[in-house]
Amino acid sequence: MAATAREDGAGGQERGQRGCEHYDRGCLLKAQQTCEECSTLFGEYYCDICHLFDKDKKQYHCENCGICRIGPKEDFFHCLKCNLCLAMNLQGRHKCIENVSRQNCPICLEDIHTSRVVAHVLPCGHLLHRTCYEEMLKEGYRCPLCMHSALDMTRYWRQLDDEVAQTPMPSEYQNMTVDILCNDCNGRSTVQFHILGMKCKICESYNTAQAGGRRISLDQQ
């Protein structure tokens, strides 16, 4: 880092014999990657906008984000609506929510926009840290904000179809119906009550919640 002497001559004071000095008390500093006098490299990566020094991690500066991010740059794109750099495989394949990156991660409550941890975009458009998403899947499958399924559950729903078919309800419950709200399509429907799960008639998801009381058909009352 080069030192420019102050006009008052403070930088002209006699220096100690310590070799090349990158900073003298009373001197103005100019941030740069190498020392002008001895060519010492202060950081493998240096951003002259953020004045960030770091080891080489394929970093790049994103003007729209306003910060440096870990790359490589060609693996990411900046989504203007989400206001965040995302993996290239999500370009045109994610649901945008305006400025969603300015919200904290709903799992750890830490900032997402400036985090070094890669953000994971759920099908509903909400963001989690990738590490938080992986931990969440050990306990459940739904977005902690809107309860939408956080991954494709189609295969599991079909397995649940088989389990429901093989598990008949007791006679007093066989003709009982219930109103449900689907967390995946937001549709409402009336279905047969079953202890293992109640399938949405619109999208066939079992990610549903009871939205009304149970009813028994008139011919069974």
Solvent accessible surface area in square Angstrom, and as a share of the most:
residue,aa,sasa,rsa
1,M,46,0.20
2,A,10,0.08
3,A,36,0.28
4,T,81,0.47
5,A,60,0.47
6,R,100,0.37
7,E,188,0.84
8,D,110,0.57
9,G,41,0.39
10,A,26,0.20
11,G,11,0.10
12,G,65,0.63
13,Q,130,0.58
14,E,169,0.76
15,R,110,0.40
16,G,43,0.41
17,Q,175,0.78
18,R,178,0.65
19,G,65,0.62
20,C,46,0.28
21,E,23,0.10
22,H,56,0.25
23,Y,112,0.42
24,D,17,0.09
25,R,213,0.78
26,G,22,0.21
27,C,9,0.06
28,L,95,0.47
29,L,89,0.44
30,K,105,0.45
31,A,37,0.28
32,Q,36,0.16
33,Q,61,0.27
34,T,51,0.30
35,C,4,0.02
36,E,106,0.48
37,E,115,0.52
38,C,56,0.33
39,S,84,0.54
40,T,58,0.34
41,L,99,0.49
42,F,61,0.25
43,G,10,0.09
44,E,103,0.46
45,Y,36,0.14
46,Y,38,0.14
47,C,8,0.05
48,D,103,0.53
49,I,108,0.55
50,C,51,0.30
51,H,105,0.47
52,L,56,0.28
53,F,64,0.27
54,D,29,0.15
55,K,148,0.63
56,D,80,0.41
57,K,72,0.30
58,K,125,0.53
59,Q,21,0.09
60,Y,20,0.08
61,H,37,0.17
62,C,11,0.06
63,E,147,0.66
64,N,87,0.45
65,C,10,0.06
66,G,45,0.43
67,I,43,0.22
68,C,23,0.14
69,R,30,0.11
70,I,70,0.35
71,G,14,0.13
72,P,45,0.28
73,K,125,0.53
74,E,130,0.58
75,D,69,0.36
76,F,46,0.19
77,F,30,0.13
78,H,35,0.16
79,C,12,0.07
80,L,139,0.69
81,K,107,0.45
82,C,1,0.00
83,N,27,0.14
84,L,4,0.02
85,C,14,0.09
86,L,3,0.02
87,A,28,0.22
88,M,85,0.38
89,N,102,0.52
90,L,42,0.21
91,Q,98,0.43
92,G,77,0.74
93,R,189,0.69
94,H,33,0.15
95,K,116,0.49
96,C,46,0.28
97,I,48,0.25
98,E,122,0.55
99,N,70,0.36
100,V,2,0.01
101,S,0,0.00
102,R,121,0.44
103,Q,86,0.38
104,N,83,0.43
105,C,0,0.00
106,P,30,0.19
107,I,71,0.36
108,C,51,0.31
109,L,129,0.64
110,E,106,0.48
111,D,56,0.29
112,I,5,0.03
113,H,12,0.06
114,T,82,0.48
115,S,28,0.18
116,R,153,0.56
117,V,61,0.35
118,V,69,0.40
119,A,14,0.11
120,H,37,0.17
121,V,13,0.07
122,L,2,0.01
123,P,69,0.44
124,C,11,0.07
125,G,0,0.00
126,H,34,0.15
127,L,6,0.03
128,L,0,0.00
129,H,9,0.04
130,R,93,0.34
131,T,75,0.44
132,C,16,0.10
133,Y,24,0.09
134,E,90,0.41
135,E,98,0.44
136,M,21,0.09
137,L,66,0.33
138,K,145,0.62
139,E,161,0.72
140,G,33,0.32
141,Y,57,0.22
142,R,87,0.32
143,C,0,0.00
144,P,56,0.35
145,L,93,0.46
146,C,52,0.31
147,M,74,0.33
148,H,45,0.20
149,S,7,0.04
150,A,3,0.02
151,L,66,0.33
152,D,121,0.63
153,M,26,0.11
154,T,72,0.42
155,R,197,0.72
156,Y,101,0.39
157,W,16,0.06
158,R,84,0.31
159,Q,89,0.39
160,L,14,0.07
161,D,36,0.18
162,D,82,0.42
163,E,85,0.38
164,V,36,0.21
165,A,85,0.66
166,Q,144,0.64
167,T,55,0.32
168,P,106,0.66
169,M,21,0.09
170,P,69,0.43
171,S,89,0.57
172,E,112,0.50
173,Y,74,0.28
174,Q,82,0.37
175,N,61,0.31
176,M,22,0.10
177,T,43,0.25
178,V,0,0.00
179,D,41,0.21
180,I,1,0.01
181,L,56,0.28
182,C,0,0.00
183,N,25,0.13
184,D,30,0.16
185,C,49,0.29
186,N,118,0.60
187,G,13,0.13
188,R,164,0.60
189,S,19,0.13
190,T,52,0.31
191,V,12,0.07
192,Q,102,0.45
193,F,14,0.06
194,H,19,0.08
195,I,125,0.64
196,L,75,0.37
197,G,18,0.17
198,M,29,0.13
199,K,67,0.28
200,C,1,0.00
201,K,140,0.59
202,I,110,0.56
203,C,55,0.33
204,E,85,0.38
205,S,4,0.03
206,Y,22,0.08
207,N,1,0.00
208,T,22,0.13
209,A,46,0.36
210,Q,85,0.38
211,A,47,0.36
212,G,25,0.24
213,G,51,0.49
214,R,124,0.45
215,R,111,0.40
216,I,68,0.35
217,S,47,0.30
218,L,151,0.75
219,D,119,0.62
220,Q,98,0.44
221,Q,151,0.67
